[in-house]
Amino acid sequence: MSFTIAQVAEQTGLSAHTLRYYERDGLLPGEVGRASSGRRAYSERDVGGIIMVARLRATGMPVAEIRRYAQLVRDGDASVPKRLNLLLEHREKVRDQLRQAQAHLAAIETKIELYRGFVEGS
C-alpha cells in the first residue's frame, strides 16, 4: 500500500512542504518511491520514518544529528550500535529537558497556590 503526500501530511500533521524538505535534506531513513505518474508514493515504512524524524525534531534533536541518524539507517544493520548510541544520548537530553520542565511547573504551581491564598483570604 502506498500513500500520497497529502495523505502522509494528514497522517503525520506535517505539511507537504515539510515532507518535501525532509526528503530533499536527507532527513528520511529511506528513499521515497515514485508512482508511475512520477508523484511521491510513500510506504508504511516511509511514514514510520517520517514520524520518527518528527519526534526527534520535536524533542530538540538538531537537524545535523537527524541527518546522521537517517544516514545510519540507510547504512543498514551494521549501523545499529551507532544508532543506539545516538538515541541513548538524545534520550538523556530529553530527560534533562523533562526534569527542567518539571521544576518550572513546580515553581508555577507554587505561585498559583500563593495567589489562591491571597484571593481566598481577601
Summary of the structure (lengths in Angstrom):
residues: 122
radius of gyration: 20.4
end to end distance: 64.4
largest distance: 72.5
contacts: 309
relative contact order: 0.10
helix: 74%
strand: 5%
